Amino acid sequence: IFMEDTACFYLGEIILALGHLHSNGIIYRDLKPENIMLSQQGHIKLTDFGLSKESIHDGSVTHTFCGTIEYMAPEILTHSGHNRAVDWWSLGALMYDMMTGSPPFTAENRKKTIEKILKCKLNLPPYLTIDARDLIKQLLRKSPIKRLGSSKGDSADIQKHSFFKQINWDDLLNKRVEPPYKPQLHSDEDVSQFDTRFTRQTPVDSPDDSTLSHSAELAFAGFSFVAPSVLESLKEGFSFEPRSRQVRRHNSSPRTPISPLKFSPAGPFKSSVEGEPDLFSPTSPPVAPPSVPLENGPASRPIKTPSRNKKKKGHQR
């Protein structure tokens, strides 16, 4: 648990970092203790921008369900569309965690945690000061419109709160405020401040996913250019495996072939019946066109169907 003056320093630097991201149209969306690190001088460093969203300015919203449940805003959980105000909810949850030892809404599983975030009232311990209690309440308002920092003022509105009355924001931005803690490091490679659960693990190289699979390469055989967006979709697991389809028959066409044409990933269209030529294969022998009667030659006659009511000629017994 952090003392209020210590929490005030770290929260202030986080507010400056989030405000800078928001001014560039970026939502962070994953603020939690695991993503906050300290520099060698003791200043805040935000890490892991894998869930960040760009090009979100005033009036823009996005709908991606992402983040860490305990720090996710209600509007993300309800898929109702969210903007940069979700970062200020996460800041309130982080502040609560720093000053009480746990996030504001927790349960034994994800489903119940989500229910608490959406439905339960905020429970604040009595030992928090009036300013701390008020700031947490304003940051953890379930309606993003009423949440502190949701207006055009963004981070500037939060900086004006009385909880930060002792902070000179210009000095804090320019790192002229002495951090409450400085890590004692012997070199740039010193990992003594890291959790031993991670430093004891055997290093493993990241998988090389820069190359495409053989089947994906075949799909672009003969092409001189492939759009980067297509390559990205392949890396995300797009499959070129052919899908089985039912035989499509038209009621108005009695000549619909019984054997369907199947697509082969290694070649062109092929017939599903053995012995039949591959109609669309460049290596198959040419198929002779249907015979057309000559102008002066014998023409084929239509087939006559016997009449059911016409009596058969001949002598009756």
C-alpha atoms as one frame of an Amber mdcrd trajectory, in Angstrom:
protein
   0.000   0.000   0.000   1.343   3.432  -0.975   1.323   6.520   1.184  -0.737
   9.310  -0.361   2.209  11.560  -1.197   3.979   8.655  -2.935   0.832   7.676
  -4.818   0.338  11.324  -5.756   3.757  11.459  -7.457   3.310   8.268  -9.485
  -0.300   9.019 -10.409   0.768  12.495 -11.533   3.393  11.110 -13.916   0.902
   8.554 -15.244  -1.628  11.335 -15.890   0.987  13.261 -17.881   1.799  10.138
 -19.903  -1.853   9.352 -20.650  -2.570  12.982 -21.497   0.293  12.941 -24.007
  -1.081   9.786 -25.639  -4.592  11.238 -25.809  -3.316  14.449 -27.409  -1.956
  12.257 -30.200  -5.226  10.365 -30.638  -4.067   7.221 -28.809  -6.016   5.306
 -26.159  -3.789   3.175 -23.928  -6.470   0.679 -22.740  -4.217  -1.520 -20.595
  -3.241   0.490 -17.542  -2.387  -1.870 -14.673   0.521  -2.349 -12.235   2.217
  -4.948 -14.467   2.577  -2.404 -17.284   4.119   0.352 -15.156   7.894   0.357
 -14.746  10.477   2.663 -13.217  13.486   4.109 -14.979  16.917   4.080 -13.390
  16.157   7.584 -12.105  12.851   6.453 -10.553  10.427   7.955 -13.066   7.388
   6.208 -14.532   7.591   4.289 -17.813   4.448   2.861 -19.423   4.998  -0.360
 -21.371   3.075  -2.795 -23.582   1.126  -0.828 -26.163  -0.279  -3.953 -27.818
  -3.879  -3.009 -26.947  -3.574   0.691 -27.726  -5.896   2.254 -30.296  -4.834
   5.050 -32.623  -6.786   7.811 -34.373  -9.340   8.249 -31.570 -10.013  11.967
 -31.244 -12.971  13.964 -29.904 -16.231  12.291 -30.894 -14.610   9.039 -32.041
 -15.382   5.692 -30.424 -14.188   2.125 -30.822 -15.747  -1.202 -29.812 -12.910
  -3.677 -29.266 -13.247  -5.841 -26.145  -9.756  -5.733 -24.651  -7.828  -5.055
 -21.474  -7.494  -6.632 -18.038 -10.894  -7.289 -16.440 -10.194  -5.716 -13.028
  -9.177  -2.433 -14.698 -11.631  -2.391 -17.626 -14.271   0.333 -17.854 -17.972
  -0.639 -17.942 -18.436   0.659 -21.491 -15.826  -1.827 -22.749 -17.545  -4.699
 -20.946 -20.948  -3.797 -22.414 -19.603  -3.277 -25.964 -21.380   0.090 -26.050
 -18.477   1.944 -27.643 -15.666   3.671 -25.774 -13.176   6.505 -26.098 -10.239
   7.860 -24.100 -12.378   8.047 -20.934 -11.659   4.337 -20.383  -8.081   5.244
 -19.432  -9.352   7.462 -16.622 -11.497   4.621 -15.264  -8.365   2.444 -15.272
  -6.490   5.224 -13.480  -9.164   5.234 -10.766  -8.932   1.454 -10.409  -5.135
   1.710 -10.236  -5.310   4.451  -7.602  -7.684   2.322  -5.533  -5.276  -0.621
  -5.881  -2.264   1.467  -4.850  -3.965   2.825  -1.731  -5.872  -0.259  -0.560
  -3.878  -3.229  -1.866  -6.423  -4.610  -4.360  -8.569  -3.434  -7.300 -12.008
  -1.977  -6.468 -14.009  -4.859  -7.977 -12.791  -8.443  -7.648 -14.411 -11.883
  -7.464 -13.538 -15.566  -7.781 -14.019 -15.606 -11.561 -14.226 -13.285 -14.555
 -18.004 -13.418 -14.898 -18.657 -12.325 -11.323 -15.973  -9.654 -11.536 -17.692
  -8.192 -14.594 -21.044  -8.253 -12.774 -19.524  -6.335  -9.864 -18.011  -3.700
 -12.143 -21.348  -3.164 -13.882 -23.732  -3.367 -10.913 -22.030  -2.974  -7.524
 -21.443   0.278  -5.675 -17.930   1.425  -4.911 -16.805   0.594  -1.370 -14.127
   2.952  -0.039 -12.167   2.267   3.174 -12.591   4.937   5.873  -8.862   5.649
   6.280  -8.605   7.432   2.892  -8.526  11.226   2.983 -11.436  13.263   1.672
  -9.483  14.326  -1.438  -8.435  10.755  -2.239 -11.966   9.453  -1.785 -13.419
  12.181  -3.991 -10.904  11.622  -6.804 -11.475   7.856  -6.836 -15.244   8.377
  -6.916 -15.032  10.787  -9.848 -12.719   8.515 -11.832 -14.816   5.391 -11.195
 -18.151   6.766 -12.341 -19.841   4.101 -14.444 -21.206   6.654 -16.906 -18.295
   7.808 -19.084 -20.000  11.155 -19.700 -19.939  11.969 -15.957 -16.416  10.623
 -15.406 -13.667  13.087 -14.539 -11.442  13.633 -17.588 -14.099  12.726 -20.155
 -14.587  16.314 -21.358 -12.385  18.165 -23.838 -10.098  19.179 -20.989  -9.015
  15.536 -20.632  -5.981  15.242 -18.322  -6.048  18.961 -17.457  -9.342  18.479
 -15.608  -7.795  15.760 -13.432  -4.684  17.833 -12.735  -6.905  20.528 -11.217
  -8.304  18.159  -8.575  -7.442  19.023  -4.983  -5.696  15.670  -4.492  -2.812
  17.068  -6.589  -2.736  20.506  -4.971   0.890  20.023  -3.854   2.163  19.196
  -7.369   3.873  21.680  -9.664   2.932  20.125 -12.995   5.610  21.918 -14.983
   8.321  20.642 -12.639   6.845  17.143 -12.717   6.771  17.136 -16.527  10.407
  18.207 -16.746  11.503  15.675 -14.082  12.556  18.312 -11.614  10.641  16.605
  -8.797  12.673  14.100  -6.777  11.155  10.588  -7.116  10.254   8.883  -3.817
  12.291   5.812  -4.771  15.361   5.211  -6.944  16.284   1.652  -7.959  19.858
   0.757  -7.064  21.273  -0.638 -10.303  24.874  -1.566 -11.110  24.521  -1.581
 -14.908  21.987  -1.301 -17.712  21.670  -5.106 -17.694  21.012  -5.335 -13.950
  17.762  -7.274 -13.369  17.983  -7.513  -9.585  14.783  -5.462  -9.256  12.803
  -7.913 -11.413  10.703 -10.697  -9.942  12.724 -13.918  -9.734   9.804 -15.843
 -11.250  10.801 -14.296 -14.562  14.570 -14.077 -14.216  14.804 -17.811 -13.411
  13.082 -18.820 -16.633  15.143 -20.186 -19.505  15.385 -17.613 -22.313  13.486
 -18.668 -25.430  13.749 -16.963 -28.799  10.554 -15.491 -30.181   9.053 -17.560
 -33.023   9.850 -16.363 -36.525   6.499 -15.681 -38.173   7.876 -13.545 -40.985
   7.570 -16.357 -43.544   4.341 -17.774 -44.934   3.343 -21.415 -45.004   3.821
 -23.514 -48.145   0.090 -23.552 -48.896  -0.060 -19.771 -48.578   2.895 -19.376
 -50.934   1.160 -21.548 -53.555  -1.876 -19.300 -53.495   0.254 -16.416 -54.795
   2.292 -18.367 -57.345   2.867 -16.260 -60.459   2.040 -12.950 -58.780   4.699
 -10.245 -58.702   3.059  -8.196 -55.922   1.038  -9.036 -52.834  -0.731  -6.332
 -50.825   0.672  -6.017 -47.273  -2.863  -6.196 -45.865  -3.297  -9.635 -47.441
  -0.030 -10.833 -45.966  -1.125  -9.647 -42.526  -4.404 -11.536 -42.819  -2.449
 -14.679 -43.644  -0.292 -14.284 -40.570  -3.437 -13.981 -38.435  -4.509 -17.466
 -39.446  -6.377 -17.058 -42.718  -6.808 -20.484 -44.271  -6.739 -21.382 -47.939
  -8.028 -24.910 -47.402 -10.938 -25.646 -49.779 -14.351 -26.004 -48.224 -16.562
 -28.905 -49.178 -19.778 -27.878 -50.885 -22.942 -29.717 -51.713 -23.862 -30.496
 -55.282 -25.661 -27.541 -56.728 -28.498 -28.534 -59.033 -30.859 -26.280 -60.908
 -34.435 -27.499 -61.228 -34.775 -25.854 -64.628 -31.702 -27.566 -66.038 -31.978
 -31.378 -66.360 -28.443 -31.480 -67.720 -26.778 -30.393 -64.485 -23.831 -32.768
 -64.064 -24.223 -35.237 -61.239 -20.520 -35.074 -60.367 -19.571 -31.634 -59.032
 -16.388 -29.825 -59.901 -13.993 -29.660 -56.987 -11.261 -27.144 -56.374  -7.784
 -28.481 -55.786  -5.370 -26.187 -53.938  -2.476 -27.650 -55.951  -4.060 -27.182
 -59.362  -7.099 -26.140 -61.363 -10.619 -27.498 -61.307 -10.932 -31.275 -61.510
 -13.795 -33.659 -61.930 -14.696 -35.835 -58.973 -15.344 -38.912 -61.145 -12.406
 -41.053 -62.192 -11.833 -41.320 -65.905 -13.438 -38.003 -66.765 -11.135 -35.364
 -68.266 -10.196 -32.299 -66.255 -12.316 -29.755 -68.073 -10.396 -26.727 -66.900
  -6.923 -28.208 -66.627  -4.258 -26.849 -68.991  -2.749 -30.349 -69.221  -5.968
 -32.173 -70.122  -6.637 -33.127 -73.760  -8.929 -30.796 -75.663 -12.593 -31.665
 -75.569 -14.301 -31.877 -78.962 -17.236 -29.508 -79.390 -20.705 -30.996 -79.909
 -21.480 -31.983 -83.506 -23.504 -29.508 -85.536 -25.518 -30.786 -88.547 -24.401
 -29.514 -91.939 -26.722 -27.390 -94.003 -27.201 -30.068 -96.738 -26.548 -33.090
 -94.593 -28.899 -35.253 -92.607 -30.166 -33.513 -89.520 -30.989 -35.305 -86.331
 -34.682 -35.802 -85.747 -36.399 -35.125 -82.439 -37.399 -38.103 -80.367 -41.131
 -38.737 -80.408 -42.823 -39.885 -77.263 -45.582 -42.490 -77.726 -49.106 -41.294
 -77.058 -50.865 -42.980 -74.197 -54.412 -42.597 -75.580 -53.634 -43.604 -79.178
 -54.643 -47.192 -79.919 -52.051 -49.558 -81.276 -52.502 -50.390 -84.964 -53.149
 -53.997 -85.916 -55.840 -56.657 -85.684 -57.570 -57.044 -82.392 -58.249 -60.479
 -81.100
